[in-house]
Amino acid sequence: MAKITVMLAEDHTIVRQGLRTLLEAENDLNVVGEAENGRQAVQMAKRLRPDVIVMDIGMPSLNGLEATRQISRQIPKSKVVVLSSYSDDEYVQQLTAAGATGYLIKTTASQDLVVAIREAKKGNAFFSPTISKRLIEHYRQAVARGEPVKEGRGRLTSREMEVLQLIAEGNHNKQIAEKLFISIKTVEKHRQQLMNKLEIHEVAGLTRYAITKGFIEDPKGIHKRPLHP
């Protein structure tokens, strides 16, 4: 039987090494690549086309949410299992909407990751038990009340998400244009659109938003949990 091919997308080397050791102890799993950031993950996924990608959220250059969205759109046969420090409903909803097949909390991932990968290969969804219970209850109550599932307000486009992260990482318009291979005028347009959608009109505010949403890591460790806009 062919092994399940797995790619790891995680910016911390020691975490990637631990994940590789955990997965390669299983006879049916084969780690075929490791990416250090979201942009590299998308490019590597296109080249390797693994069965399953284990994706961290808070990575540099391109966060895990946007990387998941791009991979799901461009390489639908590669399934994404997300590893996150956050279990908030907003995170889960955003990642599943982006195409993630599984969502695991890092503190318990070692117990569930192998199972999640095998289920993802079969095309089945898998969530950490605490998330599963909450999702089931949430949708049960929504159906009972006849409420539609709500989309997040101010939803950013893929390009706006990329621009937001690069702004938060300290890049100027010219640098962003070079990294995304677009014109400075186009960067300015995306920048204005995301500011209008988020109702945040200064770089410091955009940076705080990106940190509290887990799109980039908090260098000072100030925001331990996400804040809702």
Secondary structure, DSSP 8 states (H G I E B T S, - for coil): ---EEEEEE-S-HHHHHHHHHHHHTSTTEEEEEEESSHHHHHHHHHHH--SEEEEESS-SSS-HHHHHHHHHHH-TTSEEEEEES---HHHHHHHHHHT-SEEEEGGGHHHHHHHHHHHHHHT--EE-HHHHHHHHHHHHHHHHHT------TT---HHHHHHHHHHHTT--HHHHHHHHT--HHHHHHHHHHHHHHHT--SHHHHHHHHHHTTSS--TT----S----
